[in-house]
């Protein structure tokens, strides 16, 4: 009986460790995103090159699955991106609009 109880306890502890290791990324409002992080796109999204003063779109580009990006969450621009796939233009920044979660990102 003690052997079964011990086996059951070890199984429960190992399953809780496994679920902790598979934890998702920090939430959208987490301070984790205040620093630029290198990530990969998990779901295809559209990036917009905008003028931050008036939010008018200058260009847009589809980011496919697996694209390597540098991303941070700024207070007024939401998800702000940098990537070799996104051409920089003076006075404009690349953002992802309408994704208020981290389900489209992976490490």
Gaussian input, Z-matrix of N, CA and C with variables (Angstrom, degrees):
# hf/3-21g

backbone

0 1
 N
 C     1     B1
 C     2     B2     1     A1
 N     3     B3     2     A2     1     D1
 C     4     B4     3     A3     2     D2
 C     5     B5     4     A4     3     D3
 N     6     B6     5     A5     4     D4
 C     7     B7     6     A6     5     D5
 C     8     B8     7     A7     6     D6
 N     9     B9     8     A8     7     D7
 C    10    B10     9     A9     8     D8
 C    11    B11    10    A10     9     D9
 N    12    B12    11    A11    10    D10
 C    13    B13    12    A12    11    D11
 C    14    B14    13    A13    12    D12
 N    15    B15    14    A14    13    D13
 C    16    B16    15    A15    14    D14
 C    17    B17    16    A16    15    D15
 N    18    B18    17    A17    16    D16
 C    19    B19    18    A18    17    D17
 C    20    B20    19    A19    18    D18
 N    21    B21    20    A20    19    D19
 C    22    B22    21    A21    20    D20
 C    23    B23    22    A22    21    D21
 N    24    B24    23    A23    22    D22
 C    25    B25    24    A24    23    D23
 C    26    B26    25    A25    24    D24
 N    27    B27    26    A26    25    D25
 C    28    B28    27    A27    26    D26
 C    29    B29    28    A28    27    D27
 N    30    B30    29    A29    28    D28
 C    31    B31    30    A30    29    D29
 C    32    B32    31    A31    30    D30
 N    33    B33    32    A32    31    D31
 C    34    B34    33    A33    32    D32
 C    35    B35    34    A34    33    D33
 N    36    B36    35    A35    34    D34
 C    37    B37    36    A36    35    D35
 C    38    B38    37    A37    36    D36
 N    39    B39    38    A38    37    D37
 C    40    B40    39    A39    38    D38
 C    41    B41    40    A40    39    D39
 N    42    B42    41    A41    40    D40
 C    43    B43    42    A42    41    D41
 C    44    B44    43    A43    42    D42
 N    45    B45    44    A44    43    D43
 C    46    B46    45    A45    44    D44
 C    47    B47    46    A46    45    D45
 N    48    B48    47    A47    46    D46
 C    49    B49    48    A48    47    D47
 C    50    B50    49    A49    48    D48
 N    51    B51    50    A50    49    D49
 C    52    B52    51    A51    50    D50
 C    53    B53    52    A52    51    D51
 N    54    B54    53    A53    52    D52
 C    55    B55    54    A54    53    D53
 C    56    B56    55    A55    54    D54
 N    57    B57    56    A56    55    D55
 C    58    B58    57    A57    56    D56
 C    59    B59    58    A58    57    D57
 N    60    B60    59    A59    58    D58
 C    61    B61    60    A60    59    D59
 C    62    B62    61    A61    60    D60
 N    63    B63    62    A62    61    D61
 C    64    B64    63    A63    62    D62
 C    65    B65    64    A64    63    D63
 N    66    B66    65    A65    64    D64
 C    67    B67    66    A66    65    D65
 C    68    B68    67    A67    66    D66
 N    69    B69    68    A68    67    D67
 C    70    B70    69    A69    68    D68
 C    71    B71    70    A70    69    D69
 N    72    B72    71    A71    70    D70
 C    73    B73    72    A72    71    D71
 C    74    B74    73    A73    72    D72
 N    75    B75    74    A74    73    D73
 C    76    B76    75    A75    74    D74
 C    77    B77    76    A76    75    D75
 N    78    B78    77    A77    76    D76
 C    79    B79    78    A78    77    D77
 C    80    B80    79    A79    78    D78
 N    81    B81    80    A80    79    D79
 C    82    B82    81    A81    80    D80
 C    83    B83    82    A82    81    D81
 N    84    B84    83    A83    82    D82
 C    85    B85    84    A84    83    D83
 C    86    B86    85    A85    84    D84
 N    87    B87    86    A86    85    D85
 C    88    B88    87    A87    86    D86
 C    89    B89    88    A88    87    D87
 N    90    B90    89    A89    88    D88
 C    91    B91    90    A90    89    D89
 C    92    B92    91    A91    90    D90
 N    93    B93    92    A92    91    D91
 C    94    B94    93    A93    92    D92
 C    95    B95    94    A94    93    D93
 N    96    B96    95    A95    94    D94
 C    97    B97    96    A96    95    D95
 C    98    B98    97    A97    96    D96
 N    99    B99    98    A98    97    D97
 C   100   B100    99    A99    98    D98
 C   101   B101   100   A100    99    D99
 N   102   B102   101   A101   100   D100
 C   103   B103   102   A102   101   D101
 C   104   B104   103   A103   102   D102
 N   105   B105   104   A104   103   D103
 C   106   B106   105   A105   104   D104
 C   107   B107   106   A106   105   D105
 N   108   B108   107   A107   106   D106
 C   109   B109   108   A108   107   D107
 C   110   B110   109   A109   108   D108
 N   111   B111   110   A110   109   D109
 C   112   B112   111   A111   110   D110
 C   113   B113   112   A112   111   D111
 N   114   B114   113   A113   112   D112
 C   115   B115   114   A114   113   D113
 C   116   B116   115   A115   114   D114
 N   117   B117   116   A116   115   D115
 C   118   B118   117   A117   116   D116
 C   119   B119   118   A118   117   D117
 N   120   B120   119   A119   118   D118
 C   121   B121   120   A120   119   D119
 C   122   B122   121   A121   120   D120
 N   123   B123   122   A122   121   D121
 C   124   B124   123   A123   122   D122
 C   125   B125   124   A124   123   D123
 N   126   B126   125   A125   124   D124
 C   127   B127   126   A126   125   D125
 C   128   B128   127   A127   126   D126
 N   129   B129   128   A128   127   D127
 C   130   B130   129   A129   128   D128
 C   131   B131   130   A130   129   D129
 N   132   B132   131   A131   130   D130
 C   133   B133   132   A132   131   D131
 C   134   B134   133   A133   132   D132
 N   135   B135   134   A134   133   D133
 C   136   B136   135   A135   134   D134
 C   137   B137   136   A136   135   D135
 N   138   B138   137   A137   136   D136
 C   139   B139   138   A138   137   D137
 C   140   B140   139   A139   138   D138
 N   141   B141   140   A140   139   D139
 C   142   B142   141   A141   140   D140
 C   143   B143   142   A142   141   D141
 N   144   B144   143   A143   142   D142
 C   145   B145   144   A144   143   D143
 C   146   B146   145   A145   144   D144
 N   147   B147   146   A146   145   D145
 C   148   B148   147   A147   146   D146
 C   149   B149   148   A148   147   D147
 N   150   B150   149   A149   148   D148
 C   151   B151   150   A150   149   D149
 C   152   B152   151   A151   150   D150
 N   153   B153   152   A152   151   D151
 C   154   B154   153   A153   152   D152
 C   155   B155   154   A154   153   D153
 N   156   B156   155   A155   154   D154
 C   157   B157   156   A156   155   D155
 C   158   B158   157   A157   156   D156
 N   159   B159   158   A158   157   D157
 C   160   B160   159   A159   158   D158
 C   161   B161   160   A160   159   D159
 N   162   B162   161   A161   160   D160
 C   163   B163   162   A162   161   D161
 C   164   B164   163   A163   162   D162
 N   165   B165   164   A164   163   D163
 C   166   B166   165   A165   164   D164
 C   167   B167   166   A166   165   D165
 N   168   B168   167   A167   166   D166
 C   169   B169   168   A168   167   D167
 C   170   B170   169   A169   168   D168
 N   171   B171   170   A170   169   D169
 C   172   B172   171   A171   170   D170
 C   173   B173   172   A172   171   D171
 N   174   B174   173   A173   172   D172
 C   175   B175   174   A174   173   D173
 C   176   B176   175   A175   174   D174
 N   177   B177   176   A176   175   D175
 C   178   B178   177   A177   176   D176
 C   179   B179   178   A178   177   D177
 N   180   B180   179   A179   178   D178
 C   181   B181   180   A180   179   D179
 C   182   B182   181   A181   180   D180
 N   183   B183   182   A182   181   D181
 C   184   B184   183   A183   182   D182
 C   185   B185   184   A184   183   D183
 N   186   B186   185   A185   184   D184
 C   187   B187   186   A186   185   D185
 C   188   B188   187   A187   186   D186
 N   189   B189   188   A188   187   D187
 C   190   B190   189   A189   188   D188
 C   191   B191   190   A190   189   D189
 N   192   B192   191   A191   190   D190
 C   193   B193   192   A192   191   D191
 C   194   B194   193   A193   192   D192
 N   195   B195   194   A194   193   D193
 C   196   B196   195   A195   194   D194
 C   197   B197   196   A196   195   D195
 N   198   B198   197   A197   196   D196
 C   199   B199   198   A198   197   D197
 C   200   B200   199   A199   198   D198
 N   201   B201   200   A200   199   D199
 C   202   B202   201   A201   200   D200
 C   203   B203   202   A202   201   D201
 N   204   B204   203   A203   202   D202
 C   205   B205   204   A204   203   D203
 C   206   B206   205   A205   204   D204
 N   207   B207   206   A206   205   D205
 C   208   B208   207   A207   206   D206
 C   209   B209   208   A208   207   D207
 N   210   B210   209   A209   208   D208
 C   211   B211   210   A210   209   D209
 C   212   B212   211   A211   210   D210
 N   213   B213   212   A212   211   D211
 C   214   B214   213   A213   212   D212
 C   215   B215   214   A214   213   D213
 N   216   B216   215   A215   214   D214
 C   217   B217   216   A216   215   D215
 C   218   B218   217   A217   216   D216
 N   219   B219   218   A218   217   D217
 C   220   B220   219   A219   218   D218
 C   221   B221   220   A220   219   D219
 N   222   B222   221   A221   220   D220
 C   223   B223   222   A222   221   D221
 C   224   B224   223   A223   222   D222
 N   225   B225   224   A224   223   D223
 C   226   B226   225   A225   224   D224
 C   227   B227   226   A226   225   D225
 N   228   B228   227   A227   226   D226
 C   229   B229   228   A228   227   D227
 C   230   B230   229   A229   228   D228
 N   231   B231   230   A230   229   D229
 C   232   B232   231   A231   230   D230
 C   233   B233   232   A232   231   D231
 N   234   B234   233   A233   232   D232
 C   235   B235   234   A234   233   D233
 C   236   B236   235   A235   234   D234
 N   237   B237   236   A236   235   D235
 C   238   B238   237   A237   236   D236
 C   239   B239   238   A238   237   D237
 N   240   B240   239   A239   238   D238
 C   241   B241   240   A240   239   D239
 C   242   B242   241   A241   240   D240
 N   243   B243   242   A242   241   D241
 C   244   B244   243   A243   242   D242
 C   245   B245   244   A244   243   D243
 N   246   B246   245   A245   244   D244
 C   247   B247   246   A246   245   D245
 C   248   B248   247   A247   246   D246
 N   249   B249   248   A248   247   D247
 C   250   B250   249   A249   248   D248
 C   251   B251   250   A250   249   D249
 N   252   B252   251   A251   250   D250
 C   253   B253   252   A252   251   D251
 C   254   B254   253   A253   252   D252
 N   255   B255   254   A254   253   D253
 C   256   B256   255   A255   254   D254
 C   257   B257   256   A256   255   D255
 N   258   B258   257   A257   256   D256
 C   259   B259   258   A258   257   D257
 C   260   B260   259   A259   258   D258
 N   261   B261   260   A260   259   D259
 C   262   B262   261   A261   260   D260
 C   263   B263   262   A262   261   D261
 N   264   B264   263   A263   262   D262
 C   265   B265   264   A264   263   D263
 C   266   B266   265   A265   264   D264
 N   267   B267   266   A266   265   D265
 C   268   B268   267   A267   266   D266
 C   269   B269   268   A268   267   D267
 N   270   B270   269   A269   268   D268
 C   271   B271   270   A270   269   D269
 C   272   B272   271   A271   270   D270
 N   273   B273   272   A272   271   D271
 C   274   B274   273   A273   272   D272
 C   275   B275   274   A274   273   D273
 N   276   B276   275   A275   274   D274
 C   277   B277   276   A276   275   D275
 C   278   B278   277   A277   276   D276
 N   279   B279   278   A278   277   D277
 C   280   B280   279   A279   278   D278
 C   281   B281   280   A280   279   D279
 N   282   B282   281   A281   280   D280
 C   283   B283   282   A282   281   D281
 C   284   B284   283   A283   282   D282
 N   285   B285   284   A284   283   D283
 C   286   B286   285   A285   284   D284
 C   287   B287   286   A286   285   D285
 N   288   B288   287   A287   286   D286
 C   289   B289   288   A288   287   D287
 C   290   B290   289   A289   288   D288
 N   291   B291   290   A290   289   D289
 C   292   B292   291   A291   290   D290
 C   293   B293   292   A292   291   D291
 N   294   B294   293   A293   292   D292
 C   295   B295   294   A294   293   D293
 C   296   B296   295   A295   294   D294
 N   297   B297   296   A296   295   D295
 C   298   B298   297   A297   296   D296
 C   299   B299   298   A298   297   D297
 N   300   B300   299   A299   298   D298
 C   301   B301   300   A300   299   D299
 C   302   B302   301   A301   300   D300
 N   303   B303   302   A302   301   D301
 C   304   B304   303   A303   302   D302
 C   305   B305   304   A304   303   D303
 N   306   B306   305   A305   304   D304
 C   307   B307   306   A306   305   D305
 C   308   B308   307   A307   306   D306
 N   309   B309   308   A308   307   D307
 C   310   B310   309   A309   308   D308
 C   311   B311   310   A310   309   D309
 N   312   B312   311   A311   310   D310
 C   313   B313   312   A312   311   D311
 C   314   B314   313   A313   312   D312
 N   315   B315   314   A314   313   D313
 C   316   B316   315   A315   314   D314
 C   317   B317   316   A316   315   D315
 N   318   B318   317   A317   316   D316
 C   319   B319   318   A318   317   D317
 C   320   B320   319   A319   318   D318

   B1=1.4535
   B2=1.5348
   B3=1.3476
   B4=1.4608
   B5=1.5245
   B6=1.3482
   B7=1.4619
   B8=1.5338
   B9=1.3173
   B10=1.4673
   B11=1.5300
   B12=1.3262
   B13=1.4647
   B14=1.5268
   B15=1.3257
   B16=1.4535
   B17=1.5282
   B18=1.3304
   B19=1.4588
   B20=1.5281
   B21=1.3180
   B22=1.4672
   B23=1.5264
   B24=1.3193
   B25=1.4611
   B26=1.5205
   B27=1.3196
   B28=1.4657
   B29=1.5223
   B30=1.3182
   B31=1.4697
   B32=1.5239
   B33=1.3244
   B34=1.4692
   B35=1.5194
   B36=1.3319
   B37=1.4596
   B38=1.5248
   B39=1.3199
   B40=1.4685
   B41=1.5225
   B42=1.3237
   B43=1.4645
   B44=1.5270
   B45=1.3424
   B46=1.4668
   B47=1.5253
   B48=1.3215
   B49=1.4690
   B50=1.5167
   B51=1.3286
   B52=1.4665
   B53=1.5206
   B54=1.3271
   B55=1.4653
   B56=1.5219
   B57=1.3149
   B58=1.4587
   B59=1.5253
   B60=1.3190
   B61=1.4620
   B62=1.5196
   B63=1.3310
   B64=1.4584
   B65=1.5289
   B66=1.3184
   B67=1.4589
   B68=1.5249
   B69=1.3232
   B70=1.4548
   B71=1.5244
   B72=1.3103
   B73=1.4616
   B74=1.5252
   B75=1.3320
   B76=1.4674
   B77=1.5345
   B78=1.3116
   B79=1.4546
   B80=1.5201
   B81=1.3062
   B82=1.4637
   B83=1.5304
   B84=1.3161
   B85=1.4705
   B86=1.5223
   B87=1.3081
   B88=1.4552
   B89=1.5325
   B90=1.3302
   B91=1.4682
   B92=1.5319
   B93=1.3251
   B94=1.4727
   B95=1.5253
   B96=1.3181
   B97=1.4663
   B98=1.5249
   B99=1.3279
   B100=1.4639
   B101=1.5242
   B102=1.3157
   B103=1.4586
   B104=1.5271
   B105=1.3257
   B106=1.4669
   B107=1.5199
   B108=1.3391
   B109=1.4598
   B110=1.5240
   B111=1.3361
   B112=1.4619
   B113=1.5149
   B114=1.3208
   B115=1.4598
   B116=1.5321
   B117=1.3236
   B118=1.4553
   B119=1.5247
   B120=1.3103
   B121=1.4554
   B122=1.5271
   B123=1.3406
   B124=1.4600
   B125=1.5280
   B126=1.3220
   B127=1.4634
   B128=1.5178
   B129=1.3108
   B130=1.4690
   B131=1.5269
   B132=1.3275
   B133=1.4627
   B134=1.5246
   B135=1.3171
   B136=1.4550
   B137=1.5240
   B138=1.3259
   B139=1.4591
   B140=1.5209
   B141=1.3118
   B142=1.4600
   B143=1.5160
   B144=1.3245
   B145=1.4587
   B146=1.5230
   B147=1.3158
   B148=1.4650
   B149=1.5133
   B150=1.3240
   B151=1.4559
   B152=1.5277
   B153=1.3217
   B154=1.4632
   B155=1.5309
   B156=1.3180
   B157=1.4627
   B158=1.5225
   B159=1.3463
   B160=1.4670
   B161=1.5321
   B162=1.3225
   B163=1.4659
   B164=1.5258
   B165=1.3274
   B166=1.4624
   B167=1.5214
   B168=1.3305
   B169=1.4626
   B170=1.5169
   B171=1.3177
   B172=1.4571
   B173=1.5219
   B174=1.3479
   B175=1.4683
   B176=1.5216
   B177=1.3284
   B178=1.4490
   B179=1.5198
   B180=1.3193
   B181=1.4535
   B182=1.5249
   B183=1.3342
   B184=1.4624
   B185=1.5208
   B186=1.3251
   B187=1.4574
   B188=1.5273
   B189=1.3163
   B190=1.4569
   B191=1.5232
   B192=1.2990
   B193=1.4631
   B194=1.5240
   B195=1.3248
   B196=1.4577
   B197=1.5117
   B198=1.3279
   B199=1.4625
   B200=1.5325
   B201=1.3147
   B202=1.4684
   B203=1.5187
   B204=1.3159
   B205=1.4551
   B206=1.5270
   B207=1.3194
   B208=1.4614
   B209=1.5186
   B210=1.3098
   B211=1.4614
   B212=1.5276
   B213=1.3369
   B214=1.4591
   B215=1.5169
   B216=1.3081
   B217=1.4563
   B218=1.5176
   B219=1.3246
   B220=1.4639
   B221=1.5275
   B222=1.3070
   B223=1.4604
   B224=1.5277
   B225=1.3151
   B226=1.4617
   B227=1.5233
   B228=1.3474
   B229=1.4695
   B230=1.5250
   B231=1.3137
   B232=1.4628
   B233=1.5206
   B234=1.3248
   B235=1.4661
   B236=1.5272
   B237=1.3175
   B238=1.4586
   B239=1.5197
   B240=1.3572
   B241=1.4587
   B242=1.5198
   B243=1.3342
   B244=1.4589
   B245=1.5220
   B246=1.3283
   B247=1.4588
   B248=1.5118
   B249=1.3219
   B250=1.4640
   B251=1.5241
   B252=1.3267
   B253=1.4702
   B254=1.5281
   B255=1.3269
   B256=1.4662
   B257=1.5220
   B258=1.3250
   B259=1.4638
   B260=1.5288
   B261=1.3268
   B262=1.4561
   B263=1.5183
   B264=1.3158
   B265=1.4548
   B266=1.5192
   B267=1.3088
   B268=1.4574
   B269=1.5256
   B270=1.3228
   B271=1.4622
   B272=1.5108
   B273=1.3204
   B274=1.4589
   B275=1.5191
   B276=1.3208
   B277=1.4601
   B278=1.5234
   B279=1.3409
   B280=1.4642
   B281=1.5238
   B282=1.3226
   B283=1.4671
   B284=1.5231
   B285=1.3191
   B286=1.4660
   B287=1.5173
   B288=1.3212
   B289=1.4616
   B290=1.5281
   B291=1.3158
   B292=1.4534
   B293=1.5180
   B294=1.3134
   B295=1.4652
   B296=1.5226
   B297=1.3275
   B298=1.4603
   B299=1.5269
   B300=1.3298
   B301=1.4519
   B302=1.5237
   B303=1.3217
   B304=1.4631
   B305=1.5269
   B306=1.3154
   B307=1.4639
   B308=1.5323
   B309=1.2827
   B310=1.4775
   B311=1.5212
   B312=1.3437
   B313=1.4714
   B314=1.5173
   B315=1.3355
   B316=1.4690
   B317=1.5205
   B318=1.3374
   B319=1.4714
   B320=1.4975
   A1=111.02
   A2=116.63
   A3=120.20
   A4=110.65
   A5=116.56
   A6=120.56
   A7=110.86
   A8=116.91
   A9=121.64
   A10=109.66
   A11=116.59
   A12=121.38
   A13=110.68
   A14=116.84
   A15=121.25
   A16=111.16
   A17=117.10
   A18=121.87
   A19=110.86
   A20=115.27
   A21=120.11
   A22=110.97
   A23=117.85
   A24=121.80
   A25=111.32
   A26=116.50
   A27=120.71
   A28=110.35
   A29=118.26
   A30=122.15
   A31=110.99
   A32=116.89
   A33=120.06
   A34=111.62
   A35=117.21
   A36=120.12
   A37=111.90
   A38=117.49
   A39=119.68
   A40=111.59
   A41=117.94
   A42=119.17
   A43=110.80
   A44=117.42
   A45=118.98
   A46=110.80
   A47=118.08
   A48=121.76
   A49=109.85
   A50=118.24
   A51=122.22
   A52=111.01
   A53=117.80
   A54=119.23
   A55=110.83
   A56=118.22
   A57=120.92
   A58=110.68
   A59=117.24
   A60=121.28
   A61=111.50
   A62=117.33
   A63=121.24
   A64=112.41
   A65=117.01
   A66=120.91
   A67=110.72
   A68=115.16
   A69=120.53
   A70=110.61
   A71=114.88
   A72=121.43
   A73=110.07
   A74=117.72
   A75=120.36
   A76=110.56
   A77=116.02
   A78=121.89
   A79=114.13
   A80=114.77
   A81=123.59
   A82=112.11
   A83=117.87
   A84=121.74
   A85=113.31
   A86=118.89
   A87=122.17
   A88=111.57
   A89=115.73
   A90=120.35
   A91=111.45
   A92=117.33
   A93=122.38
   A94=110.83
   A95=117.63
   A96=122.54
   A97=113.32
   A98=119.30
   A99=121.09
   A100=111.31
   A101=116.77
   A102=122.92
   A103=108.09
   A104=117.83
   A105=121.37
   A106=110.21
   A107=116.74
   A108=123.47
   A109=109.48
   A110=116.56
   A111=121.14
   A112=108.19
   A113=116.79
   A114=122.86
   A115=108.88
   A116=115.54
   A117=123.17
   A118=108.04
   A119=116.41
   A120=121.77
   A121=108.56
   A122=116.64
   A123=121.88
   A124=111.07
   A125=117.17
   A126=123.72
   A127=107.89
   A128=117.42
   A129=121.00
   A130=110.51
   A131=115.36
   A132=121.77
   A133=108.92
   A134=115.62
   A135=121.01
   A136=109.16
   A137=115.84
   A138=121.71
   A139=108.19
   A140=115.73
   A141=121.65
   A142=109.33
   A143=116.21
   A144=120.79
   A145=105.92
   A146=115.83
   A147=119.92
   A148=111.38
   A149=114.75
   A150=122.37
   A151=105.63
   A152=120.08
   A153=121.15
   A154=114.76
   A155=117.52
   A156=119.21
   A157=112.20
   A158=117.22
   A159=118.57
   A160=113.87
   A161=118.10
   A162=125.27
   A163=113.99
   A164=118.99
   A165=120.76
   A166=109.37
   A167=115.65
   A168=121.86
   A169=110.05
   A170=116.44
   A171=122.96
   A172=110.46
   A173=116.79
   A174=122.03
   A175=108.35
   A176=116.63
   A177=119.98
   A178=109.58
   A179=115.55
   A180=120.88
   A181=108.52
   A182=115.28
   A183=121.30
   A184=109.27
   A185=117.22
   A186=122.52
   A187=108.07
   A188=116.31
   A189=121.02
   A190=111.65
   A191=115.69
   A192=122.42
   A193=109.49
   A194=116.30
   A195=122.20
   A196=115.18
   A197=119.00
   A198=121.65
   A199=109.79
   A200=116.94
   A201=122.20
   A202=108.68
   A203=116.48
   A204=121.99
   A205=110.00
   A206=115.40
   A207=122.25
   A208=105.52
   A209=116.03
   A210=120.25
   A211=110.40
   A212=115.22
   A213=121.21
   A214=107.97
   A215=115.04
   A216=121.10
   A217=108.40
   A218=115.79
   A219=119.29
   A220=108.87
   A221=116.27
   A222=121.80
   A223=113.01
   A224=117.49
   A225=119.28
   A226=114.29
   A227=119.00
   A228=120.28
   A229=113.98
   A230=118.19
   A231=122.19
   A232=110.33
   A233=119.27
   A234=122.47
   A235=109.58
   A236=117.19
   A237=123.14
   A238=108.21
   A239=117.21
   A240=122.28
   A241=113.27
   A242=114.19
   A243=122.88
   A244=105.90
   A245=116.50
   A246=120.45
   A247=109.43
   A248=115.50
   A249=119.36
   A250=110.37
   A251=117.35
   A252=122.25
   A253=112.46
   A254=116.62
   A255=121.30
   A256=109.55
   A257=115.73
   A258=121.59
   A259=110.03
   A260=116.19
   A261=121.12
   A262=111.14
   A263=116.00
   A264=123.53
   A265=107.05
   A266=116.73
   A267=121.46
   A268=111.67
   A269=116.71
   A270=121.90
   A271=114.67
   A272=118.62
   A273=122.50
   A274=110.27
   A275=116.73
   A276=122.20
   A277=109.53
   A278=116.19
   A279=122.07
   A280=109.06
   A281=116.57
   A282=121.94
   A283=109.91
   A284=115.17
   A285=122.06
   A286=106.11
   A287=116.29
   A288=121.47
   A289=110.76
   A290=116.47
   A291=122.08
   A292=117.10
   A293=119.35
   A294=121.24
   A295=107.80
   A296=115.77
   A297=120.33
   A298=110.73
   A299=115.29
   A300=122.66
   A301=108.10
   A302=117.03
   A303=120.94
   A304=111.68
   A305=118.38
   A306=121.83
   A307=112.33
   A308=119.09
   A309=121.85
   A310=111.67
   A311=117.58
   A312=122.47
   A313=112.40
   A314=115.63
   A315=121.29
   A316=107.15
   A317=115.97
   A318=120.57
   A319=111.18
   D1=-40.76
   D2=179.86
   D3=-65.84
   D4=-34.07
   D5=-179.87
   D6=-66.39
   D7=-40.78
   D8=178.94
   D9=-66.03
   D10=-43.04
   D11=179.23
   D12=-63.29
   D13=-42.85
   D14=178.41
   D15=-64.13
   D16=-42.99
   D17=178.59
   D18=-62.60
   D19=-42.64
   D20=179.01
   D21=-64.12
   D22=-40.69
   D23=179.01
   D24=-64.60
   D25=-44.60
   D26=178.39
   D27=-62.95
   D28=-40.52
   D29=179.17
   D30=-63.15
   D31=-42.98
   D32=179.52
   D33=-66.17
   D34=-41.79
   D35=178.58
   D36=-64.65
   D37=-41.38
   D38=-179.74
   D39=-68.81
   D40=-32.86
   D41=178.43
   D42=-70.89
   D43=-34.77
   D44=178.31
   D45=-70.16
   D46=-34.28
   D47=176.12
   D48=-66.58
   D49=-40.07
   D50=-179.73
   D51=-64.93
   D52=-40.69
   D53=-179.94
   D54=-70.91
   D55=-31.65
   D56=177.34
   D57=-67.82
   D58=-37.74
   D59=179.91
   D60=-67.86
   D61=-26.92
   D62=-178.43
   D63=-93.48
   D64=14.70
   D65=-177.97
   D66=-59.62
   D67=148.21
   D68=-178.55
   D69=-77.04
   D70=178.11
   D71=178.68
   D72=-68.41
   D73=159.70
   D74=175.89
   D75=-59.00
   D76=154.69
   D77=-176.83
   D78=-65.59
   D79=167.93
   D80=-177.78
   D81=-55.39
   D82=-40.21
   D83=-175.99
   D84=-90.33
   D85=6.61
   D86=-177.82
   D87=-71.39
   D88=147.20
   D89=177.55
   D90=-69.11
   D91=-12.41
   D92=176.03
   D93=-54.28
   D94=-34.68
   D95=-174.92
   D96=-85.31
   D97=-1.50
   D98=177.44
   D99=-69.86
   D100=-21.65
   D101=177.45
   D102=-102.01
   D103=144.04
   D104=179.51
   D105=-64.71
   D106=129.98
   D107=-178.97
   D108=-122.03
   D109=139.89
   D110=175.22
   D111=-87.18
   D112=122.64
   D113=-176.43
   D114=-136.10
   D115=177.33
   D116=174.08
   D117=-125.16
   D118=149.56
   D119=179.70
   D120=-78.67
   D121=125.25
   D122=179.95
   D123=-92.78
   D124=-35.71
   D125=176.31
   D126=-125.90
   D127=140.45
   D128=-179.50
   D129=-58.75
   D130=134.30
   D131=178.43
   D132=-136.71
   D133=161.68
   D134=176.20
   D135=-102.27
   D136=127.82
   D137=175.61
   D138=-100.07
   D139=138.45
   D140=-178.93
   D141=-115.94
   D142=134.63
   D143=172.89
   D144=-92.99
   D145=115.21
   D146=-173.76
   D147=-121.92
   D148=159.85
   D149=169.21
   D150=-87.54
   D151=115.55
   D152=-174.92
   D153=-65.76
   D154=-14.87
   D155=-179.78
   D156=-78.44
   D157=-33.09
   D158=-176.94
   D159=-131.68
   D160=3.12
   D161=178.59
   D162=62.22
   D163=18.66
   D164=175.92
   D165=-75.17
   D166=137.06
   D167=-177.56
   D168=-80.21
   D169=129.92
   D170=178.16
   D171=-99.50
   D172=-37.14
   D173=179.11
   D174=-157.34
   D175=163.10
   D176=174.04
   D177=-143.52
   D178=152.01
   D179=-177.44
   D180=-148.20
   D181=139.82
   D182=178.15
   D183=-84.33
   D184=127.38
   D185=175.82
   D186=-98.69
   D187=116.70
   D188=-176.73
   D189=-82.47
   D190=167.99
   D191=179.28
   D192=-58.57
   D193=134.35
   D194=177.91
   D195=89.81
   D196=-4.47
   D197=179.06
   D198=-65.38
   D199=129.98
   D200=179.23
   D201=-83.72
   D202=126.92
   D203=-178.59
   D204=-135.79
   D205=161.35
   D206=168.75
   D207=-111.15
   D208=128.12
   D209=-172.21
   D210=-135.56
   D211=145.19
   D212=168.59
   D213=-146.53
   D214=160.77
   D215=-177.76
   D216=-109.26
   D217=106.17
   D218=178.22
   D219=-92.95
   D220=154.31
   D221=-173.94
   D222=-60.77
   D223=-38.08
   D224=-174.48
   D225=-104.85
   D226=-13.70
   D227=-177.22
   D228=-114.52
   D229=2.30
   D230=-178.67
   D231=64.55
   D232=-136.38
   D233=-178.63
   D234=-75.49
   D235=115.39
   D236=178.72
   D237=-106.81
   D238=133.69
   D239=-171.11
   D240=-118.28
   D241=154.02
   D242=167.78
   D243=-139.28
   D244=139.81
   D245=178.55
   D246=-165.51
   D247=156.55
   D248=175.28
   D249=-70.16
   D250=-17.97
   D251=178.88
   D252=-80.96
   D253=-13.99
   D254=-176.07
   D255=-111.20
   D256=115.73
   D257=-178.76
   D258=-75.57
   D259=128.17
   D260=179.31
   D261=-83.07
   D262=138.97
   D263=174.28
   D264=-127.03
   D265=136.82
   D266=-176.59
   D267=-56.26
   D268=130.61
   D269=177.00
   D270=87.43
   D271=-2.11
   D272=-178.88
   D273=-121.32
   D274=152.10
   D275=175.76
   D276=-129.28
   D277=153.72
   D278=177.88
   D279=-94.08
   D280=129.79
   D281=179.30
   D282=-135.33
   D283=160.94
   D284=170.31
   D285=-111.83
   D286=120.84
   D287=-177.47
   D288=-94.61
   D289=147.14
   D290=169.20
   D291=77.68
   D292=5.81
   D293=176.89
   D294=-109.52
   D295=96.53
   D296=-176.80
   D297=-100.68
   D298=39.83
   D299=176.29
   D300=-152.01
   D301=-176.93
   D302=-179.26
   D303=-113.44
   D304=16.95
   D305=-176.44
   D306=-67.80
   D307=-16.49
   D308=-178.80
   D309=-94.53
   D310=0.46
   D311=-178.50
   D312=-114.41
   D313=151.77
   D314=169.34
   D315=-146.94
   D316=159.07
   D317=-179.50
   D318=-75.49

